[in-house]
Amino acid sequence: MTSGRWLPYGTAQRPQIMAHRGASKAERENTLMAFAVARTMGSHAVELDVRRCGSGELVVHHNPVLDDGSPLTAHSLKDLPSHIPTLDAALDACAGMWVNVEIKNDPSEPDFDASESITRDTIELLRRRGAPDQWLVSSFRRETIDETARLWPELPTAYLVVDVDDPASLAKDLVSSGHQALHPYVKTLTRETVETMHRHGLAVNTWTCDDPARMVELIELEIDGICTNVPDVALKIAAN
C-alpha cells in the first residue's frame, strides 16, 4: 500500500530514482556536469552533499577534506578547486529534478557545527529558491533533521541510517518528530524495516544500490526511492 507516504510535488511514480552525487559513475561526483548528466539520463532526483567552506559559503562536497588532505574549512570559496560548486549553482544545475540535500554535520569531522548554523543557512537558501516540495533534507545527525523540521515544518526530512535495530520504535519516533522518510543502507535493509515504515506512513529511500538484481528486489519490496550511482540502469529496470 503506497497511499499517504511522501512523494515529491507533481509525481505519483515509485520508485523515485535518485542520482547519488549526480550521475557519479559517468562523471566526477558532486559536480555540475554530474548533475546535468543525471538530468539527461532522466533521473527523478539528485542526492548531493552540503558543507561550509572557510569563507562561509555553502558548497557541495562529500568529504570534509580536499584531495590533498587539507580541510575544506581551511579554504575560501575563491581558492577551492573549480569542480566544487556552491549549493546555489548545484541547485541551478538540478533544475527539473527534485533534490535530496544531505547536510554533512558529523561530530567526528573537522567541520562539525554543533550550533546547527549550517542547517539554518541551508534552510534559508532553500526557502529563497522555492516551494518545500522541491527538496528533501537528510542527514545522519538526528539533531540536524530535527532542527530542519523545527525551522520549516513543511520541508520534507529524512533520517540516514546504517542499521535499524528496532523498526517500530524508530518509525514512531520519526513520525512524532515530524519527519517523512527513512534512508537506510541497502546492505542492511530488510523487508521488516520497509513494511514497518510504510505502516507508519514513512517513505523508504535506500542508498546506495548499483546492482541490477538488488534493484529488482527493492522494487518488489515497494521501495519508494533508490539512490544510485547508475541512474540510467535503475531507470531501465524500474520501467520494466
N, C-alpha and C positions, 0 to 999 in steps of 0.2 A: 504494500500500500504506500503510495507516494504523496498523497494529498497532505497539505499542511506543512510540509518541510520547506525550508528556504530554497529559493531559486533566484538567480539574478533577474533584474527587471526585464520584461519583454520576452521571456523564454519559458517553455514548458518541457524542454528536452533534457533527458537524463540518459547516460551520464554526461556531465559537462567535462570537456577535455581542456585541461589547463596546461599550458606550455611552461614547464619548470625552468625558471630563469630565462624564459623565452624558448625559442627552438634551439636548445643548447647542445644538441648533437650535431646540428648543421652549422651553427655559428658560435662565436665566443659568448659564454653565458652572461646574462645581465647587461647586454649591450643593446643599443638602439637597433642594430641590424638583427639581432636575435629576436627582438620583439616584432620587427617588421616582417621577418620570415614566418614567424608564428601566425601572424595575421594572414599572410599569403596562403599558408597551408590550410587555413580555415578554422584555426583554434577558436574555441569559445572564449577562452580567458588566458591571461598570463599570470604567473606567480613571479614575484620579484622581492628582493631583499632591501630593506631600508636601514641605513646607518647615517651617522652625522660625521662630517669631515672636520678638520681642525679649525676651519674658519666659520663653522656653524651651519653650513648648508646641509640639507638632506640629500644624500646621494644613494645610488643603487649599487650595492656591492655585497657579496655574500660573506666574505671573511673580514675579521677586524683588522687584518694586516694586508699590505700590498704584496706583490710577488717577491719583492726584495726583503720581506720580513718586517718592514717598518710599519708602525701603527697608522691606520687611516687617520686617526686624530692628530697625527704629527704633521699633516699636510693640509695646506689651504686648498680651496677649490681650484684655484688657478695653477697649482703645482701638481695636481693629480694627473695620472695617465689619461690620455684623451678618450680612451674607451669607456671610462667610468662616467655615466650620465647623472645629472641631477634627477631627483624624483619627478620634478615638473616635466623635464624633457622625456623621461621614460614614459610617463603617462600620456604625453602627446603621441609618442610612438605606438602606444597601445590603443589608439582610437579605433572604435568599432568592436572592441572586446571589453569584457569586464576584467577587473584586476584584483588579484589576491595579493594584498600588500602585507608582507611579513615584516614586522618590526623586530629587528635584531636587538635584544637587550638582555644579554646573558651575564649574570653576576661574575662568571669566571673569566670574562673577556675585558680587555683594557678600556673599551669604550662604554662599559656598563653605566647606566644612568638611573640611579635609584630614585631620583626625583620624578622620573617619567616625563621630563620635558620633551624628549624625542617623540613621545606619544602625543602630547598636546600639540606640538608643531606639525606632526603628520596629520592629525585630525583637522587642524586649521587649514592646511593646504588642501585636503580633500574637500572640505566644506566649500572652499573658494572655487573649486573646479566643477561642482555639480551635485546631483542628487545622490543620496547614500546607496541606492541600489546599483550604482556602477562599481562599487568597491566591496571588498570583504577584507577586514583586517584580521590577521592571525599572528600568533606568537607562541613560543614555547614558555614564555614567562606569563604565568596566570595573572599577575598584577597588571601587566601591560594591557591585556584584553579587558580586564575588569575596569581599568581606568578609561579605556576606549568606550565601553558601554555606558559608563557614567557620564562621559563628556557628550556623547552623541548616541542616544539610545536607539535611534533609527538606523544606525550604521551596523550592518551585519558583522559579527565577530566569530572567530573560530579558535579553538584551543588545539595547539600542536602537541602531540604526544608520541612517545616511542612505544610504551607499553600501557595497557589498560588492565588493571588488576580487578577492579570491581565495576563493570559497566553500568549497572543500575544506579549505584551511588554517584558515579561521575555524571551520568545523564541528568539525574535530579538536581545535582549541584549546578551544572551548566545552565539548565533551564531556569532555575531560581535566580541565577545571576544575570539573566538576560542575554545569553549567548545563543547563536543559531546553529553552530556546526562543530563537529569534532574532526580533526585532521590526524588520523593515526598512521603510523608507519606500516607500509604494505606487508613487510615480512612478519609482523606480529599481529596483523589484523585478523580477526575471527568473525565467523558468522554471528556468534552471540553478540559481539560488540555492535555490528551493523544493525541487527534486529532490535537490540535494546535501545540504541539511539533513535531508531526510526519510531519505535513505540512512544517515545517521549517527544516526537516532533522535531528531532535534530537531524540535520543533514550530515552525511559522512563523505568526506573527500580525502582520498588516501594519497600518500606520497611514498616514494617516487617509483612508478612502475613503468618499465621499458620492455617487459616480457609479454609477448602477444598471448601466450597461453594463460598467464595470470590475468591479463586484461579481460579475457573471456570469462574467467571465474568471477572477477569483480562485477562484471555486468550481470551475471547470473545471480549475484548477491544483491542486486538492485542498488549498487553503489551510486552515490549522487555525483561524484566527481573523481576523475583520475588525473593526478598531476604527473606529468611525464616529460622526459627529455626528447621524446619522439612523438609529438602530437599528430604528425601525419599518419603514423602507424595506428595510433589509438583511434583516430577518426575513421579510418577504414574499417577497423574491427567493430566499432560502435555502429557503423552504418549497416553492417551485416547481421 
